[in-house]
Amino acid sequence: MLARVGSLERNVRLYPRYAGLFNGLFWLPVFFLYFLQRLPLQEVLLMESLYYGAVVLLEVPSGYVSDVLGRRAVLLMGALSLVLAYGTFCLGTSFSALAVAQALLAVGVAFNSGSDTSFHYDSLTGLGRREEFAAREAVVARVSLVSGAVAALVGGVVGAFDLRLAYALSLVGAVLMVLHVIAFVEPAPQRPDTARGFVHHLGACMGHLRNSSLRWLTLFAVLMTVLNHVPYELYQPYLRLVGKGSVLTDTGVPAVAGVHVFLTMLVGAWAAHRSVRLRDRIGLARTLLLCALVQVMIIAAIGAVLSLPVVGLVLLRGVPRGLMTAPLSAAVAPLVGDSTRATFLSLQSLAGRLAFSGVLFALASFLPDGGAVDWPSVALMARASTVLGVVGIVMLALSAGALSLPESEGEG
């Protein structure tokens, strides 16, 4: 018994470091530039659509495997896939090689999605400390954003010399992830309720959506998956366009992008540290809707004008993610049973990524042939996303008043 408690304590202690390594995305400030070195703009967007589509195919099976076989096994498969993905990015140059790397990256992300939060929640539950989940998730969000900030800064600097170096550093981080997962212990080894078949399991997960509050939270999560990723996709070409004709040459863009992501994630980490406090002060629904509104305003600014001050405004794009992560996880986790949690979270993530994959595909279809990265193309993508965001916020705001959302830790 004492050995079991000690192992779960090690899980809780190591988990923030694991999350930090997973979010150590050295390639983040340069991935669009990396693809543009090898592919035209339309193929870059299709490559990104391929990634999100691959995640869609893997999200639910990974969650089901996690609920049946355990969190640790799935996290290990995900970490090993990231090792292969980053290695392929370092060596590949053709569209087919990059597509394989994108698919492996999708495996790594999908197998982490849902299982990571469930692993953390199950470990705390096994220790009888479930009430600490929201506060600890806020800490994990802060660690993840700080780790991502430092990785982006370093990745941008090394990317100024060779964009592949950013993927090489991510490869090192993925190897360290594997070592952390090996040190984990499965937090909830007994899963008798998951032996009733995949279809029955999916039905049980979908049945959770009869809860109106959980349905609202899921729709919010889907909307924010789209909104959070729009500036993530657009800020690199936007930065490149702003710097055109100035001292900011194509060689300098990776380093500047790295500094930009570094500052963005530090701001996001600052927001994550205050997320639970804000939720307790103004309520869960208002906190989440505020996150959506901030992101829509940033996207609208990107589509409105090509200007250096907008680059500064885009530094706030990490605030919505920082503010929403812990409150959203703490609200959803208690509403879903232990034996279906990873699958449900995977379904939630799947819906969001499928929505964004569709948005990317639609935007690529509307762009003119030739693949040029120009201001009209970037503005079109941002303005269309703004309209989508406004519609989503209005619909969620109109339906929030009739719900009974948990407003603070321990409710729901």
Secondary structure, 3 states (H helix, E strand, C coil): CHHHHHHHHHHHHHHHHHHHHHCCCCCCCCHHHHHHCCCCHHHHHHHHHHHHHHHHHHHHHHHHHHHHHCHHHHHHHHHHHHHHHHHHHHHCCCHHHHHHHHHHHHHHHHHHCCHHHHHHHHHHHHCCCHHHHHHHHHHHHHHHHHHHHHHHHHHHHHHCCCCHHHHHHHHHHHHHHHHHHHHCCCCCCCCHHHCCCHHHHHHHHHHHHHCHHHHHHHHHHHHHHHHHHHHHHHHHHHHHHHHCCCCCCCCCHHHHHHHHHHHHHHHHHHHHHCHHHHHHHHCHHHHHHHHHHHHHHHHHHHHHCCCHHHHHHHHHHHHHHHHHHHHHHHHHHHHCCCCCHHHHHHHHHHHHHHHHHHHHHHHHHHCCCCCCCCHHHHHHHHHHHHHHHHHHHHHHHHHHCCCCCCCCCCCC
